[in-house]
Amino acid sequence: MNTIHVVCGDVAAQQLRAAMSQALRADPVLVLRDDLAVGPLREIDENERQRAAFWQRVVPSAGRDYAGELREELASLQRLVEGDNAVVCWHGDSASDQLTLRRVAFMLRNTPARLNEIVLRATDLAPSAQTATAQDANRRTSVGMYAPEVLAERFARIAPISLLRIGRLSLEWRALKQVNTQVRRWVHNTFEGATFAEIDDQILDRAPVTWMPMAAFLGEMMPRVEGFFATDSFLLWRCRELGAAGRLALRGDTTVPAACDLRLE
């Protein structure tokens, strides 16, 4: 019977499939694409409406069927629950990966013997143990950041998750859904809630007084946001919201980073 591997995001899936090729494995991969670090979670395990409406606001011009994608993701998780395959959740030390782990643990809480994990450390990104530093150890990571050859070596380290830990992860997921903060940061092995306004303040602190290409600005901003991987699409949305509030000046096509500029109003 095949083992099903669960990862967060298409890049992670691409790297894992390349690793499987190197390891001569052909297990199925379940890709969960929803970035759980941002937006409402309260209804996520019941229906897709709330999350679809959120992503339609964030990326309105992508031409994507968010409702259909999220509905299929929920159906995939339900098929995972109804099956009897062993499940391996791959995760790094990022908000999205850690949230995905908790969601999968919640979904499989009634069949805990099926759930396993692969834990990826920041130090695994360093060229060697000798060059790993304290800064490397505290670095945010996601599965997609690891080379296929590194992932291929991890198949031998698949480990079951204890019943006690699955229960704790499930309870954390329930609590995170109920709190329903706008942003979830992963800091020192725990989740901290944040607001869009906090991200907006960071944007305003770094916004230039003269016109600057949006793509360049977002490239500077993304690594400065702490606790989660802030995407260019998410930050561009916050810039649009600040523009609508009269706090930023924007010009050009504000749905495409390469086609617009910004400055402080």
Secondary structure as UniProt FT lines:
FT   STRAND          4..8
FT   HELIX           10..23
FT   STRAND          29..32
FT   TURN            36..37
FT   TURN            42..46
FT   HELIX           49..58
FT   TURN            60..61
FT   HELIX           66..82
FT   STRAND          87..91
FT   HELIX           95..107
FT   TURN            108..110
FT   HELIX           112..114
FT   STRAND          115..119
FT   HELIX           122..125
FT   TURN            129..131
FT   HELIX           134..137
FT   HELIX           143..145
FT   HELIX           148..153
FT   HELIX           154..157
FT   STRAND          159..160
FT   HELIX           163..179
FT   STRAND          183..187
FT   TURN            188..189
FT   STRAND          190..194
FT   HELIX           196..206
FT   STRAND          212..213
FT   HELIX           214..221
FT   HELIX           222..224
FT   HELIX           232..244
FT   TURN            245..246
FT   STRAND          248..252
FT   TURN            254..255
FT   HELIX           257..259
FT   STRAND          260..264
//
